[in-house]
Amino acid sequence: MYVFSNLVHMIRVWHRYQTSLRELSRLGDRELADIGILRADIQRVAWEAARVD
């Protein structure tokens, strides 16, 4: 049961990561700057957001 619940958790985290990554990538440089994110930081920010439960 633990393996299944861990797998479900990782799928949910991956889905949140992909959603955040897609949304942040659509923003322009000016919009990213307004929220304090550099384009180079998008993957890190998306991963941090995805891991929050």
Buried (B, 14 or more C-beta within 10 A) or exposed (E): EEEEEEEEEEEEBEEBBEEBBEEBEEBEEEEBEEEEBEEEEBBEBBBEBBEEE
